[in-house]
Amino acid sequence: MKYARLAAGAVELASAPEPVVGPGEVAIELAACGICGTDVEKLRGGYTRSQTLGHEPVGRVRAIGTGVSGIEVGDRVFAHHHVGCGSCRICRQGDPTFCPSYATTNLRPGGFAEVFVVPAANVRAGAVLKLADSVSWETGTLLEPAGCAETALRRVGGADGRAVFVVGLGPVGLLYARVARAHGAAWVGGAEISERRRAAAAQGGIDATVDPRTPGEARSVVDAATDGTGVDLAVVATAAPAAVRLALELVRSGGTVNLFGLPEATDRLDTPLQQLYLRGVRIIPSYATTEADIRTIHSWVADGTLSLGDLVSHRLPLERVADAFALAARPAESLRVVVTGPAMSPGD
Protein backbone atom coordinates (compact mmCIF):
# COMPACT_ATOMS: atom_id res chain seq x y z
CA MET A 1 0.00 0.00 0.00
CA LYS A 2 0.96 3.68 -0.31
CA TYR A 3 1.41 6.12 2.58
CA ALA A 4 2.95 9.55 3.15
CA ARG A 5 5.96 10.12 5.37
CA LEU A 6 8.56 12.75 6.14
CA ALA A 7 11.94 12.19 4.48
CA ALA A 8 14.82 14.68 4.42
CA GLY A 9 12.60 17.72 4.87
CA ALA A 10 10.05 16.64 2.27
CA VAL A 11 6.82 14.66 2.08
CA GLU A 12 7.22 11.52 0.05
CA LEU A 13 4.91 8.70 -0.95
CA ALA A 14 6.30 5.37 0.23
CA SER A 15 5.21 1.74 -0.07
CA ALA A 16 4.68 -0.75 2.74
CA PRO A 17 2.75 -3.96 3.35
CA GLU A 18 -0.84 -3.36 4.37
CA PRO A 19 -0.95 -3.27 8.19
CA VAL A 20 -2.52 -6.19 9.99
CA VAL A 21 -4.85 -5.60 12.94
CA GLY A 22 -4.00 -7.00 16.32
CA PRO A 23 -6.35 -7.68 19.23
CA GLY A 24 -8.56 -4.70 19.97
CA GLU A 25 -7.45 -2.79 16.86
CA VAL A 26 -9.35 -1.49 13.83
CA ALA A 27 -8.04 -1.06 10.27
CA ILE A 28 -9.57 1.68 8.12
CA GLU A 29 -9.40 2.28 4.38
CA LEU A 30 -8.79 5.98 3.81
CA ALA A 31 -11.46 8.17 2.24
CA ALA A 32 -10.03 11.57 3.15
CA CYS A 33 -7.66 13.30 5.57
CA GLY A 34 -7.17 17.02 6.08
CA ILE A 35 -3.77 18.70 6.22
CA CYS A 36 -3.43 20.46 9.55
CA GLY A 37 -1.09 23.33 10.36
CA THR A 38 0.87 20.99 12.62
CA ASP A 39 1.46 18.68 9.64
CA VAL A 40 2.92 21.64 7.75
CA GLU A 41 5.05 22.57 10.77
CA LYS A 42 6.40 19.00 10.92
CA LEU A 43 7.50 19.40 7.31
CA ARG A 44 9.19 22.72 8.16
CA GLY A 45 10.87 21.26 11.25
CA GLY A 46 8.92 23.48 13.65
CA TYR A 47 7.11 20.67 15.51
CA THR A 48 9.04 17.71 16.81
CA ARG A 49 6.71 16.01 19.31
CA SER A 50 5.62 13.59 16.59
CA GLN A 51 6.72 13.01 13.02
CA THR A 52 3.66 10.96 12.02
CA LEU A 53 1.63 12.73 9.33
CA GLY A 54 -2.15 12.88 9.18
CA HIS A 55 -4.54 13.05 12.14
CA GLU A 56 -7.90 14.06 10.64
CA PRO A 57 -8.83 10.91 8.70
CA VAL A 58 -12.15 9.40 7.75
CA GLY A 59 -12.76 6.16 5.91
CA ARG A 60 -14.43 2.75 5.88
CA VAL A 61 -13.66 0.02 8.38
CA ARG A 62 -11.66 -2.65 6.60
CA ALA A 63 -10.85 -5.12 9.37
CA ILE A 64 -11.57 -5.57 13.06
CA GLY A 65 -9.35 -7.22 15.66
CA THR A 66 -10.57 -9.65 18.28
CA GLY A 67 -12.42 -8.13 21.21
CA VAL A 68 -13.77 -5.10 19.32
CA SER A 69 -17.52 -4.51 19.57
CA GLY A 70 -19.91 -1.89 18.24
CA ILE A 71 -17.98 -1.45 14.98
CA GLU A 72 -18.54 -3.37 11.77
CA VAL A 73 -16.62 -3.80 8.53
CA GLY A 74 -17.87 -1.23 6.02
CA ASP A 75 -18.85 1.41 8.61
CA ARG A 76 -18.10 5.02 7.68
CA VAL A 77 -15.96 6.35 10.53
CA PHE A 78 -13.70 9.10 11.82
CA ALA A 79 -10.60 8.00 13.78
CA HIS A 80 -8.92 10.12 16.45
CA HIS A 81 -5.16 9.72 16.70
CA HIS A 82 -4.48 10.52 20.39
CA VAL A 83 -6.21 9.50 23.63
CA GLY A 84 -5.39 9.92 27.30
CA CYS A 85 -4.93 6.92 29.56
CA GLY A 86 -8.05 7.85 31.54
CA SER A 87 -6.58 6.78 34.89
CA CYS A 88 -3.65 9.07 35.74
CA ARG A 89 -4.07 12.13 37.98
CA ILE A 90 -4.05 14.51 35.01
CA CYS A 91 -6.84 12.59 33.26
CA ARG A 92 -8.85 12.34 36.49
CA GLN A 93 -8.60 16.11 36.88
CA GLY A 94 -10.21 16.54 33.45
CA ASP A 95 -7.14 17.38 31.35
CA PRO A 96 -6.62 14.24 29.21
CA THR A 97 -4.89 16.09 26.36
CA PHE A 98 -2.01 16.76 28.78
CA CYS A 99 -1.77 13.12 29.88
CA PRO A 100 1.84 11.83 29.57
CA SER A 101 0.68 9.03 27.28
CA TYR A 102 -1.63 11.19 25.11
CA ALA A 103 0.86 11.89 22.33
CA THR A 104 2.26 8.35 22.41
CA THR A 105 -0.94 6.88 20.98
CA ASN A 106 -1.18 7.32 17.22
CA LEU A 107 -2.52 5.90 14.00
CA ARG A 108 -0.27 3.43 12.21
CA PRO A 109 1.41 4.53 9.91
CA GLY A 110 -0.58 7.81 10.00
CA GLY A 111 -3.71 9.27 8.44
CA PHE A 112 -2.23 9.72 4.96
CA ALA A 113 -2.22 6.01 4.16
CA GLU A 114 -4.39 3.85 1.93
CA VAL A 115 -5.03 1.72 5.02
CA PHE A 116 -4.19 2.66 8.60
CA VAL A 117 -4.66 1.00 11.97
CA VAL A 118 -6.23 2.52 15.07
CA PRO A 119 -4.45 1.12 18.15
CA ALA A 120 -6.37 -0.77 20.81
CA ALA A 121 -6.01 2.01 23.42
CA ASN A 122 -7.73 4.44 21.06
CA VAL A 123 -10.48 1.98 20.18
CA ARG A 124 -11.17 1.32 23.87
CA ALA A 125 -11.41 5.08 24.48
CA GLY A 126 -14.07 5.49 21.77
CA ALA A 127 -11.77 7.11 19.21
CA VAL A 128 -13.48 5.39 16.27
CA LEU A 129 -16.66 7.39 15.69
CA LYS A 130 -19.36 6.28 13.27
CA LEU A 131 -20.30 9.10 10.90
CA ALA A 132 -23.93 10.06 10.48
CA ASP A 133 -25.22 9.72 6.92
CA SER A 134 -25.59 13.51 6.77
CA VAL A 135 -21.87 14.05 7.49
CA SER A 136 -19.85 13.98 4.26
CA TRP A 137 -16.32 12.66 4.00
CA GLU A 138 -14.92 16.17 3.61
CA THR A 139 -16.86 17.49 6.59
CA GLY A 140 -15.67 14.48 8.59
CA THR A 141 -12.06 15.59 8.14
CA LEU A 142 -12.93 18.77 10.05
CA LEU A 143 -14.31 17.06 13.15
CA GLU A 144 -10.92 16.87 14.89
CA PRO A 145 -9.86 20.52 14.41
CA ALA A 146 -13.37 21.72 15.27
CA GLY A 147 -13.15 19.46 18.32
CA CYS A 148 -9.96 21.29 19.29
CA ALA A 149 -11.97 24.53 19.28
CA GLU A 150 -14.66 22.88 21.41
CA THR A 151 -12.04 21.72 23.91
CA ALA A 152 -10.50 25.21 23.99
CA LEU A 153 -13.85 26.86 24.62
CA ARG A 154 -14.52 24.51 27.52
CA ARG A 155 -11.15 25.43 29.03
CA VAL A 156 -11.84 29.16 28.80
CA GLY A 157 -15.41 29.01 30.09
CA GLY A 158 -17.40 29.02 26.87
CA ALA A 159 -18.55 31.83 24.59
CA ASP A 160 -22.23 32.31 25.41
CA GLY A 161 -23.03 36.02 25.32
CA ARG A 162 -19.36 36.95 25.01
CA ALA A 163 -17.49 39.13 22.52
CA VAL A 164 -14.81 37.02 20.81
CA PHE A 165 -11.95 38.07 18.54
CA VAL A 166 -9.90 35.48 16.63
CA VAL A 167 -6.41 36.51 15.52
CA GLY A 168 -5.55 34.36 12.50
CA LEU A 169 -8.40 33.18 10.29
CA GLY A 170 -6.75 30.17 8.76
CA PRO A 171 -8.77 26.95 8.75
CA VAL A 172 -8.55 26.41 12.52
CA GLY A 173 -9.30 30.06 13.25
CA LEU A 174 -12.35 29.94 11.01
CA LEU A 175 -13.48 26.74 12.72
CA TYR A 176 -12.99 28.31 16.14
CA ALA A 177 -15.12 31.31 15.14
CA ARG A 178 -17.94 29.06 13.94
CA VAL A 179 -17.85 26.90 17.06
CA ALA A 180 -17.89 30.04 19.22
CA ARG A 181 -20.95 31.22 17.31
CA ALA A 182 -22.62 27.85 17.87
CA HIS A 183 -21.93 28.34 21.58
CA GLY A 184 -23.90 31.59 21.51
CA ALA A 185 -21.15 34.21 21.17
CA ALA A 186 -22.74 37.66 21.00
CA TRP A 187 -20.14 39.08 18.60
CA VAL A 188 -17.26 37.50 16.70
CA GLY A 189 -14.49 39.42 14.96
CA GLY A 190 -11.20 38.40 13.47
CA ALA A 191 -7.90 39.50 11.98
CA GLU A 192 -6.28 37.87 8.97
CA ILE A 193 -3.66 38.90 6.40
CA SER A 194 -5.08 36.74 3.58
CA GLU A 195 -7.88 38.44 1.66
CA ARG A 196 -9.28 35.06 0.62
CA ARG A 197 -9.56 33.92 4.21
CA ARG A 198 -11.16 37.19 5.31
CA ALA A 199 -13.80 36.62 2.64
CA ALA A 200 -14.39 33.09 3.92
CA ALA A 201 -14.79 34.49 7.42
CA ALA A 202 -17.48 36.90 6.28
CA GLN A 203 -19.37 34.08 4.57
CA GLY A 204 -19.18 32.05 7.78
CA GLY A 205 -21.00 34.58 9.90
CA ILE A 206 -18.13 36.48 11.49
CA ASP A 207 -19.32 40.00 12.23
CA ALA A 208 -16.17 41.92 11.27
CA THR A 209 -12.75 41.14 9.85
CA VAL A 210 -9.65 43.30 9.59
CA ASP A 211 -6.19 43.16 8.08
CA PRO A 212 -3.84 43.26 11.09
CA ARG A 213 -1.26 45.14 9.02
CA THR A 214 -3.53 48.22 9.03
CA PRO A 215 -2.57 50.18 12.18
CA GLY A 216 -5.39 50.70 14.65
CA GLU A 217 -8.08 48.98 12.58
CA ALA A 218 -8.56 46.02 14.92
CA ARG A 219 -8.74 48.27 17.97
CA SER A 220 -11.28 50.52 16.26
CA VAL A 221 -13.53 47.60 15.28
CA VAL A 222 -13.36 46.05 18.74
CA ASP A 223 -14.05 49.36 20.48
CA ALA A 224 -17.12 49.89 18.32
CA ALA A 225 -18.45 46.43 19.21
CA THR A 226 -17.70 46.58 22.94
CA ASP A 227 -18.18 50.24 23.83
CA GLY A 228 -14.43 50.59 24.20
CA THR A 229 -13.94 47.91 26.84
CA GLY A 230 -12.31 45.19 24.70
CA VAL A 231 -13.40 41.64 23.96
CA ASP A 232 -14.12 39.02 26.59
CA LEU A 233 -12.11 36.38 24.74
CA ALA A 234 -9.19 36.96 22.36
CA VAL A 235 -8.04 33.83 20.54
CA VAL A 236 -4.54 33.39 19.12
CA ALA A 237 -5.08 30.96 16.23
CA THR A 238 -1.74 31.45 14.50
CA ALA A 239 1.93 30.99 15.37
CA ALA A 240 2.96 34.60 14.77
CA PRO A 241 4.21 36.28 18.00
CA ALA A 242 2.59 39.53 16.81
CA ALA A 243 -0.77 37.77 17.13
CA VAL A 244 -0.26 37.32 20.87
CA ARG A 245 0.54 41.00 21.25
CA LEU A 246 -2.59 41.95 19.31
CA ALA A 247 -4.74 39.62 21.41
CA LEU A 248 -3.40 41.17 24.63
CA GLU A 249 -4.16 44.61 23.24
CA LEU A 250 -7.76 43.74 22.34
CA VAL A 251 -8.86 41.76 25.40
CA ARG A 252 -10.74 43.60 28.14
CA SER A 253 -9.58 43.87 31.75
CA GLY A 254 -10.52 40.61 33.43
CA GLY A 255 -10.79 38.91 30.03
CA THR A 256 -9.10 35.83 28.61
CA VAL A 257 -6.48 35.23 25.94
CA ASN A 258 -6.59 31.69 24.56
CA LEU A 259 -3.35 30.41 23.03
CA PHE A 260 -4.84 28.08 20.44
CA GLY A 261 -2.45 28.04 17.46
CA LEU A 262 0.86 26.17 17.67
CA PRO A 263 3.75 28.57 18.46
CA GLU A 264 7.24 28.03 17.12
CA ALA A 265 9.52 26.22 19.55
CA THR A 266 11.72 29.32 19.91
CA ASP A 267 8.92 31.90 20.39
CA ARG A 268 8.94 33.92 23.60
CA LEU A 269 6.31 36.16 25.21
CA ASP A 270 7.67 39.63 25.94
CA THR A 271 5.01 41.70 27.70
CA PRO A 272 4.87 43.87 30.86
CA LEU A 273 3.83 41.46 33.60
CA GLN A 274 2.59 44.26 35.83
CA GLN A 275 0.05 45.25 33.20
CA LEU A 276 -1.22 41.68 32.99
CA TYR A 277 -1.53 41.66 36.76
CA LEU A 278 -3.31 45.01 37.02
CA ARG A 279 -5.66 44.19 34.15
CA GLY A 280 -6.38 40.68 35.44
CA VAL A 281 -5.87 39.10 32.03
CA ARG A 282 -5.97 35.30 31.97
CA ILE A 283 -3.72 33.52 29.45
CA ILE A 284 -4.94 29.96 28.88
CA PRO A 285 -3.33 27.58 26.37
CA SER A 286 -5.36 24.79 24.83
CA TYR A 287 -3.92 21.74 23.11
CA ALA A 288 -5.73 19.09 21.07
CA THR A 289 -9.14 17.57 21.80
CA THR A 290 -11.06 14.69 23.33
CA GLU A 291 -13.50 12.04 22.17
CA ALA A 292 -16.36 13.72 24.05
CA ASP A 293 -15.74 17.06 22.34
CA ILE A 294 -15.45 15.45 18.90
CA ARG A 295 -18.79 13.72 19.50
CA THR A 296 -20.33 17.08 20.41
CA ILE A 297 -19.08 18.61 17.16
CA HIS A 298 -20.31 15.59 15.19
CA SER A 299 -23.81 15.91 16.65
CA TRP A 300 -23.93 19.63 15.82
CA VAL A 301 -22.82 18.99 12.25
CA ALA A 302 -25.25 16.10 11.86
CA ASP A 303 -28.26 18.16 13.01
CA GLY A 304 -27.29 21.30 11.10
CA THR A 305 -26.31 23.45 14.10
CA LEU A 306 -22.77 23.78 12.73
CA SER A 307 -21.71 24.01 9.08
CA LEU A 308 -18.10 23.15 8.19
CA GLY A 309 -17.83 21.55 4.77
CA ASP A 310 -17.50 24.79 2.79
CA LEU A 311 -14.10 25.38 4.41
CA VAL A 312 -12.57 22.64 2.24
CA SER A 313 -11.13 24.50 -0.73
CA HIS A 314 -9.06 21.76 -2.42
CA ARG A 315 -8.87 18.00 -2.52
CA LEU A 316 -6.04 16.03 -4.10
CA PRO A 317 -5.47 12.26 -4.29
CA LEU A 318 -2.92 10.56 -2.06
CA GLU A 319 -0.62 10.19 -5.08
CA ARG A 320 -0.28 14.00 -5.05
CA VAL A 321 0.22 14.41 -1.31
CA ALA A 322 3.40 16.50 -1.79
CA ASP A 323 1.45 18.93 -3.99
CA ALA A 324 -1.29 19.04 -1.37
CA PHE A 325 1.20 20.03 1.34
CA ALA A 326 2.66 22.74 -0.87
CA LEU A 327 -0.81 24.13 -1.47
CA ALA A 328 -1.71 24.02 2.24
CA ALA A 329 1.38 26.10 2.98
CA ARG A 330 0.14 28.92 0.70
CA PRO A 331 -2.64 30.71 2.63
CA ALA A 332 -3.37 33.14 -0.18
CA GLU A 333 -4.49 30.21 -2.34
CA SER A 334 -6.17 27.75 0.00
CA LEU A 335 -8.35 27.19 3.03
CA ARG A 336 -8.47 23.54 4.09
CA VAL A 337 -6.71 21.08 1.79
CA VAL A 338 -7.88 17.46 1.90
CA VAL A 339 -6.04 14.37 0.66
CA THR A 340 -8.31 11.62 -0.67
CA GLY A 341 -7.86 7.86 -0.60
CA PRO A 342 -9.29 4.67 -2.14
CA ALA A 343 -12.52 4.67 -0.08
CA MET A 344 -13.55 7.96 -1.68
CA SER A 345 -15.76 7.01 -4.61
CA PRO A 346 -16.12 9.32 -7.66
CA GLY A 347 -19.58 10.40 -6.54
CA ASP A 348 -18.55 11.34 -2.98
N, C-alpha and C positions, 0 to 999 in steps of 0.2 A: 504494500500500500504506500501512498504518498503522504508526507507530512512536512510541515514547515519547522525549521529550526534556525537558531542563530549560528553563524559560522564566520569568523574573522570580520566582525562588524557588518555583516550583511544577513539578509534573510534568504535562505536557500530552500529549495524543495528537495527532500531526501526520500529514500526508499527504505522500508523496513518490513519485516513480516507483520501480518495483521496480529494485533495483540489478542491474547487469549484470556478470558475471564477466569479469575480465581473465585474461591468461596466468598459470597457476599458482594461480589462486584457486578457491574453492569457495563456492557459494551454498547456504544452508540455509533450509528452511521451518521456522519456529519451532513446536515442540511445547510447551516449557515453559522458564521461566527463573526462578531464585530471586532474591529481593531480599536483597542482602547489606547488612551494616551500613555498608559504604563507600558504597553507593548512597544510603542514608538520609542519611549525612553530606554527600554532595554536595548533596542537597536542602537541608540545613540551612546549607550554606556552610562546613562544617568540613573539607572535603577538596577541594583545588584542583588536584591533580596531573592529573586528567582529569575532564572533565565528561560523558563518554560513559556512558550508563546500561546496565547489564545485562552481566554477565560470567560467568554460570553456565548458559548455554543448551544445550538439547538439541533435536534436530529431525531432519528427513529431508533428505538431500541433494537439492537441486532442480536444480542445474546445476554443471558442472565445466569449468574453463578448460583451455586447451591445456597439455600437459606434466604434468598431474596423473595419477598412477597409484595403484592400490591402493584407490581410492574409487569407488563407483558411484552413479549416481542412484537414489534410493530407500533408500539405507543409513540406518539409525538411528545417529546420531552425537552425541557431545559435542564442542563446539568451545571451545578455550582462547583467551583474548583476548590474552595477552601472551607473548612468547618473547624469550629473549636472542639475541644475534647468533651466539654459539657460537665466535667467533674472537678476541675481545678478551681482554686479560689477566685481567679479572675473571671472564669465562666460563671461561677455561682453568684458573683457580684453583678452580673448582667453585661459584661464586656467581652463577649466571646471572640470578637475580631482581634483582640489583643492577647488572646491565649497563646502561650509559647508554642503550641503545636499547630496553630491555625495555618501558618504559611507553609508548613511541612506537608500538608495534604494537598494533592494536586491531581489533575487529569493526566492520564498517561497515553501518548507522549505530549499532550497539549490539545487545545481546542482546534487548532488548524491541522487536522488530520482526517483522512478519509474515514477512519474508525478510531475511536479513542475509548479508554476505559475509565470509569468512575470507581475510585477505590472503595473498599468496604466501609471505611469510617465515614465517608461522605454519604454513602447509600443509607447507612444506619441513621444518620442525622437528618435524613429527608432531603438531601441535596438533588435528587432526581425528581423534578416536578413535571407532572403531566400538563400539557398545554391544552387549554380550552379550544374548541373548534374555531372560536372567533378570534383567536390570537394567531396571527400569521407568523411564518418563520422569521421574517425580518423584524417584526415587532418583538418576537421572542428573544432576539439577540440584545435587546435593550433592557430586558428585565433586570439583569445584574447591575448595570450602572445606575438605573433608576432606583434599584434597591439600595445602592450606596447613598443616594440622596435621602431616601426614607430613613435609613439608619442615622444619617447626619442630623436630620430634623428631629428625630427622637432624642438625640444627645443634647441638642440645644433647646429643647422645650417646645418644639413645634412651630407652626407659622400662623395659626388661627388668629385673625384680626391684626396681624403684625405687618409692618412695612419692611420689605425685604429688598436688598440690592445685591445682585450677583456680578462679581467682577470676573470677566472671562466667560463669554457665551459660546464656547466650543460645545461639542456634543454633551459633555457632562454638565456644563453650566446651563445649557438649555433644558436638559432633563431636570436639573435641580429646580429651575424656575417653574416648570410645569407641575412638579410634585408639590412645591410650596403652594401653588395656586390650588391644587386639589385639596390641600390641607386647610384652605380657607384664608390664605394671605390676603390682606386688605389692599395691598399695593405691591407690585413687583417691578423693579427697574433693573437695568443691567448696563455694563460697559464692555465694549468689544471693539478691537481694532478692525476686524474683517467686516467689510460692508455686507458681504453675503450672509454672514452669521447674524448681523444685526437685523437684516430683513427676515431671516428665519425666526428670530426672537419676536418680532412684531406679529408675524403670522401665528405664533404660538400663544398669544394672549398676554405678553409682557407689556406693561403700561407705557414704559419709556426706555429708550436705549440711547446711549451716547458713545462717542469715540473718545476713549480716555486720553488721547493725545491732544484734545482741545482743552486748553487750560480753563478751569473753573466750571466747565459744562456739567460735570457730574454733580458737583456741589449745588449748582443752581437748580437742577432737576430735583434733587433730593429735598432741598429746602422748600421748593414749591409743593412737594407732596406731603411734607411732614411739618409744615409751619415752622421751618427752620430748626427743628430739634435734632434731625438725623434719623436714620432708619433703626429699627429695632434689631434687625439681623443683617449683617454684611457678610457675604459669602465669598471666599477666595477660591475660585474654581479654575485657577491657572497657576503655573509654576513661577511666573514673573514676580520678583521681589517687590516691584512697584505696585503690584496688585494688593499686597498686604498693606502697604502705606496708604493706598487709596481707601481700602476698607476701613482702616483705623480713622481716617479723616471723615468718612461718611456715617459711621455708626454713632448713635446717640449716647449720652452719658447713661451708664447703667445697661447699655446694650451689649450685644454679643457679636464677635467676629468668629466665623467658622472657617477654619483652615481645611478646605475640602480637596483642592487640587494637589497633586504630588509635587513638592518642592524639589529643587536640585539638592544633591547631597551636600554641596558646599554653601548653600544659601544660609544667611544669617539675618536675624531680626535686629535692626538698629532703630530703636525708638525710645523716647524719654519715659522711663519707668514711672517717674512721679506723675506724669500726665495720665498714664493708664490707671494708676492708683486713685488719683483725685477724680477721674471720670468714672471709675468703677466699671471699666470695660472688661468683659470676659472674653478670653481667647480660647476656643475649644476646637482641637483637631478632631477629625473623624476619618477613620480608615475602614474601607471595605464594607461588607454587608452580611446579613444573616439570612437563614432560610425563612424565618418568620417574616422579615421585611420584604423579601422577594415574593413570598406568597401574597402579601398585602398588595404589592404593585400588580401582580398577575390578576388578582380579583378586580382591581380598579380598571385595568385594561380590558378585561373580559366583559365587564358590565358597561363600558363606555365612559366611566368617570374620568379616565386618563387616556389621552391620545398620544402615541409615540412614533408610530410607523413612518410618518412623513419626515422624520429626522434622518432617515437613511437616504443618502444622496447618490451613492454608487454601490454596485455590487459586481465583484469580479470572481471568476472561478479560482479554485485552489491552485491550479496550474500557473496563475498570474499573481500569486501572493506577494511577490516582491514589488510588482507594480502597484498593488493595493496599498502596501505600506508606504510607498513613495507618495501616493495620492493622499493618504491620511495625514502625512506630514506637511501638506500644503493647505493651510486653513483658508486661503483665499479661494480655493477651488472645491472644497469638500466640506460636508458635515460629517455624518457617520458613514464610514466605508465598511462594507460587509463582504466577507469571503464566503463563497458558496461551495458546497460539496455534493457528493453523489446522491444524497437523499432529497436534494432539491430538484423536483421535476420541472420540466419546461413550463408548465402552467402555474407553478407556485409564485 
